[in-house]
Amino acid sequence: MKTPLAAALVLAALAAPALAGDPAAGENEFKKCKACHSVIAPDGTAIQKGGKTGPNLYGVIGRAVGSDPDFKYGDGILAVAATGAVWDEASLAAYVQDPSKWLEEKAGDPSLKSKMSFKLATGGEDVAAYLASVK
C-alpha cells in the first residue's frame, strides 16, 4: 500500500514546474519592465518607480489575475480573471514570455490578445521571484 502512494508523490513532484528564479537578478531584469510598470506599496512607498501603462505589480504574486482596482484591463486578461486564476511565480514567468499566447492557453480563445506588447524572452523566472520577494 505504501508503494503506490510513494510512487504517486514522486510523480507529482516530478510533474510540478521547477522554478528557480533569482530575486536579485530579477530586480535587475525589472529595469525592462519599468517603462510600463511600477512597484508601489499600499502606503505609497515607491519600491520601483515606473510607468503607469501597466498595473502596479506590488503584491502581484498571490493576487487574483486582473484585480488591481486602479487599472483598466483588456478583454484577454479579464477572460482569464473570470476563471478565478491567481498569479503565482510560474504563471507570471510564462505570461511575460508571451502574453498573448498565455492568454489564449488560459482562456481557450485564440482571438484574445494582450495589451502587453513586450515579451521577456529570458529572465521571467527571475522577475517573478523578485516580485514574490517584494512585500
Residue pairs with C-beta under 8 A, 6 or more apart in sequence:
17 90
19 89
19 90
19 93
19 125
19 128
19 129
20 125
21 89
21 93
21 125
21 126
21 127
21 128
21 129
21 130
21 132
22 125
22 126
22 129
23 126
23 129
23 130
23 132
23 133
24 130
25 123
25 126
25 130
26 123
26 125
26 126
26 127
26 128
26 129
26 130
26 131
26 133
27 130
29 120
29 123
29 126
29 127
29 130
30 39
30 48
30 127
30 130
30 131
32 118
32 120
33 50
33 54
33 57
33 118
33 120
33 127
34 48
34 49
34 50
34 51
35 50
35 51
35 53
35 118
36 50
36 51
36 52
36 53
36 54
36 116
36 118
37 48
37 50
37 51
37 53
37 54
37 55
37 56
37 57
38 46
38 48
38 49
38 50
38 51
38 52
38 56
38 57
39 46
39 47
39 48
39 50
39 56
39 57
39 58
39 131
39 134
40 46
40 47
40 56
40 58
41 47
41 58
42 58
47 58
47 134
48 57
54 71
54 116
55 68
55 70
55 71
55 73
56 68
56 70
56 71
57 131
58 134
59 134
59 135
60 87
60 92
60 131
61 87
61 88
61 89
61 92
61 128
61 131
61 132
62 86
62 87
62 88
63 86
63 87
64 81
64 84
64 85
64 86
64 87
65 77
65 80
65 81
65 85
65 86
65 87
65 91
66 73
66 77
66 78
66 80
66 81
67 81
73 81
73 115
74 113
74 114
74 115
75 112
76 100
76 103
76 107
76 112
76 113
76 114
76 115
77 103
77 114
77 115
79 103
79 107
79 109
79 112
80 103
80 106
80 107
83 106
83 107
85 91
85 106
89 125
89 128
89 129
89 132
90 128
91 102
92 124
92 127
92 128
92 131
93 124
93 125
93 127
93 128
94 102
94 124
95 102
95 124
96 116
96 119
96 120
96 124
96 127
96 128
97 119
97 120
97 121
97 124
98 119
99 114
99 116
99 119
100 112
100 113
100 114
102 114
103 109
103 112
103 113
103 114
104 110
104 112
120 127
